[in-house]
Amino acid sequence: MTTAPARRLVELGPEDLIARLDEALAVYVSAMGYPPSTARQRRALWLDHIRRPGWRAVGWIDATGALLGIAYGYPGAPGQWWFEEVRRGLRGTPGGDLRWLDEYFELTELHVRPDAQGAGLGEQLLRALVAGTDRSHVLLSTPEYGGSAPGRAWRLYRRLGFRDVLREHRFTGDTRPFAVLGRTLPLDPPDPGSTG
Ligand SMILES: CC(C)(COP(=O)(O)OP(=O)(O)OC[C@H]1O[C@@H](n2cnc3c(N)ncnc32)[C@H](O)[C@@H]1OP(=O)(O)O)[C@@H](O)C(=O)NCCC(=O)NCCS
């Protein structure tokens, strides 16, 4: 007798994510520990991102069909809000290396439902997402400080070899300091001892 896999990592096309948008935003607010009202504000932004050239998403689905985790991103380009914010930061930082902005893939969102964290799902989402880009490197931003959940993201990024691109960066409209991290692609193969 064969048993259904407990969970599976799937590619999500634009229509797939739109169909699951409420569920994906619920994963996002629970993972980040944000108030549920944040989901309403992010909805329009996510819909805008979904339409960008080269956008891709991956997710973890459990045996009941529920979404356990979500990651998406797209190729960065001049004129995008995030690109311009990072360029401003690099220009204002002694030694800031603008070459990071050449040909990068932006890892925009990466979230695993709190009850599914700690099993390597986040690492596998990140790996699957960037494996599908032909860009030479990946960039992301993450809060410098926060509760335990951002600390987990930091450990994951450092373990995968992400380096500092900018520290203590202030994005327009957000009072919190962020780090921008990056690394070249492809990623090194997974550690054979890792879970997942
Ligand atoms: C960041 C995140 C996606 C990682 O997903 P994950 O499936 O937990 O990833 P991993 O299992 O690979 O764990 C990453 C690290 O956190 C640790 N961790 C995960 N869950 C934990 C828990 N409940 N208690 C303690 N440590 C935990 C892991 O041990 C690992 O640390 P290590 O590299 O030192 O071993 C997930 O924790 C998350 O959604 N966090 C909140 C949202 C967030 O910060 N997203 C990134 C925004 S930039």
The ligand as an SDF file (V2000), in Angstrom:
LIG
                    3D

 48 50  0  0  0  0  0  0  0  0999 V2000
   12.8800   32.1370    8.4390 C   0  0  0  0  0  0  0  0  0  0  0  0
   12.0000   30.9220    8.2380 C   0  0  0  0  0  0  0  0  0  0  0  0
   11.3720   31.0140    6.8570 C   0  0  0  0  0  0  0  0  0  0  0  0
   12.8690   29.6790    8.2960 C   0  0  0  0  0  0  0  0  0  0  0  0
   12.0310   28.5450    8.0490 O   0  0  0  0  0  0  0  0  0  0  0  0
   12.2460   27.1720    8.8630 P   0  0  0  0  0  0  0  0  0  0  0  0
   11.4740   26.1400    8.1500 O   0  0  0  0  0  0  0  0  0  0  0  0
   11.9980   27.3890   10.2980 O   0  0  0  0  0  0  0  0  0  0  0  0
   13.7920   26.9760    8.5380 O   0  0  0  0  0  0  0  0  0  0  0  0
   14.7890   25.9770    9.1730 P   0  0  0  0  0  0  0  0  0  0  0  0
   14.0980   24.7740    9.7350 O   0  0  0  0  0  0  0  0  0  0  0  0
   15.8300   25.7600    8.1260 O   0  0  0  0  0  0  0  0  0  0  0  0
   15.3050   26.8060   10.4320 O   0  0  0  0  0  0  0  0  0  0  0  0
   16.1140   27.9680   10.3470 C   0  0  0  0  0  0  0  0  0  0  0  0
   16.8030   28.1410   11.6700 C   0  0  0  0  0  0  0  0  0  0  0  0
   15.8500   28.4710   12.7120 O   0  0  0  0  0  0  0  0  0  0  0  0
   15.8720   27.4650   13.7440 C   0  0  0  0  0  0  0  0  0  0  0  0
   14.4980   27.2550   14.1990 N   0  0  0  0  0  0  0  0  0  0  0  0
   13.4360   27.0610   13.4270 C   0  0  0  0  0  0  0  0  0  0  0  0
   12.3330   26.8890   14.1990 N   0  0  0  0  0  0  0  0  0  0  0  0
   12.7330   26.9840   15.4790 C   0  0  0  0  0  0  0  0  0  0  0  0
   12.0500   26.9310   16.7310 C   0  0  0  0  0  0  0  0  0  0  0  0
   10.7300   26.7200   16.7940 N   0  0  0  0  0  0  0  0  0  0  0  0
   12.7690   27.1000   17.8280 N   0  0  0  0  0  0  0  0  0  0  0  0
   14.0810   27.3500   17.7660 C   0  0  0  0  0  0  0  0  0  0  0  0
   14.7800   27.4170   16.6170 N   0  0  0  0  0  0  0  0  0  0  0  0
   14.1090   27.2340   15.4780 C   0  0  0  0  0  0  0  0  0  0  0  0
   16.4630   26.2690   13.0510 C   0  0  0  0  0  0  0  0  0  0  0  0
   17.0600   25.4020   13.9810 O   0  0  0  0  0  0  0  0  0  0  0  0
   17.4700   26.8960   12.1390 C   0  0  0  0  0  0  0  0  0  0  0  0
   18.6180   27.3100   12.8310 O   0  0  0  0  0  0  0  0  0  0  0  0
   20.0530   26.6690   12.5210 P   0  0  0  0  0  0  0  0  0  0  0  0
   20.3870   27.0960   11.1100 O   0  0  0  0  0  0  0  0  0  0  0  0
   20.9490   27.3010   13.5160 O   0  0  0  0  0  0  0  0  0  0  0  0
   19.8870   25.2010   12.6440 O   0  0  0  0  0  0  0  0  0  0  0  0
   10.9080   30.8020    9.3120 C   0  0  0  0  0  0  0  0  0  0  0  0
   11.5110   30.6640   10.5650 O   0  0  0  0  0  0  0  0  0  0  0  0
    9.9430   31.9700    9.3090 C   0  0  0  0  0  0  0  0  0  0  0  0
    8.9600   31.9520    8.5810 O   0  0  0  0  0  0  0  0  0  0  0  0
   10.2480   32.9780   10.1600 N   0  0  0  0  0  0  0  0  0  0  0  0
    9.3850   34.1270   10.2850 C   0  0  0  0  0  0  0  0  0  0  0  0
    9.3020   34.9170    9.0250 C   0  0  0  0  0  0  0  0  0  0  0  0
   10.6210   35.4850    8.6030 C   0  0  0  0  0  0  0  0  0  0  0  0
   11.3900   35.9850    9.4110 O   0  0  0  0  0  0  0  0  0  0  0  0
   10.8500   35.4180    7.2900 N   0  0  0  0  0  0  0  0  0  0  0  0
   11.9880   35.9890    6.6840 C   0  0  0  0  0  0  0  0  0  0  0  0
   11.7120   37.4370    6.5390 C   0  0  0  0  0  0  0  0  0  0  0  0
   13.0700   38.2240    5.7880 S   0  0  0  0  0  0  0  0  0  0  0  0
  1  2  1  0
  2  3  1  0
  2  4  1  0
  2 36  1  0
  4  5  1  0
  5  6  1  0
  6  7  2  0
  6  8  1  0
  6  9  1  0
  9 10  1  0
 10 11  2  0
 10 12  1  0
 10 13  1  0
 13 14  1  0
 14 15  1  0
 15 16  1  0
 15 30  1  0
 16 17  1  0
 17 18  1  0
 17 28  1  0
 18 19  1  0
 18 27  1  0
 19 20  2  0
 20 21  1  0
 21 22  1  0
 21 27  2  0
 22 23  1  0
 22 24  2  0
 24 25  1  0
 25 26  2  0
 26 27  1  0
 28 29  1  0
 28 30  1  0
 30 31  1  0
 31 32  1  0
 32 33  2  0
 32 34  1  0
 32 35  1  0
 36 37  1  0
 36 38  1  0
 38 39  2  0
 38 40  1  0
 40 41  1  0
 41 42  1  0
 42 43  1  0
 43 44  2  0
 43 45  1  0
 45 46  1  0
 46 47  1  0
 47 48  1  0
M  END
$$$$
